[in-house]
Amino acid sequence: MDAPRVKVPASVKAGEPFLIKVLAAHPMESGQRKDEATGARIPRKILNAFRCTLDGEEILRVTLHPAVSANPYLSFYATATQSGELRFEWTDDDGSVTTAKARFEVVP
């Protein structure tokens, strides 16, 4: 998987929700299509899980399925009372994990 794209505000207000956007560059092959040239089934290869933590505490966990389109995009809100680091993890069918991080500052 190519490096994911993550968008997190550089600064947020304490206790107020802020928007987080993530995009994973991944083909999300369902395993149900056939190669047109050979007729062979194209093996399944999907991201099956996404996880987001804030300073080590899980704030979101998502299970993904073959019906999810290529390059899955997720957006969600979080709140924080102090500055911190968000860590994002995508798990592939083969067990590989791709990660990204983003820091933000909380302002009064």
Protein Blocks (a to p, Z undefined) as FASTA:
>chain_A
ZZddddddfbdcehiacddddddddfkighlaccfklopacdddddfbdcddeehiafbd
cdddfklcghiacddddddfbdcddddddddfkopacdddddddddZZ
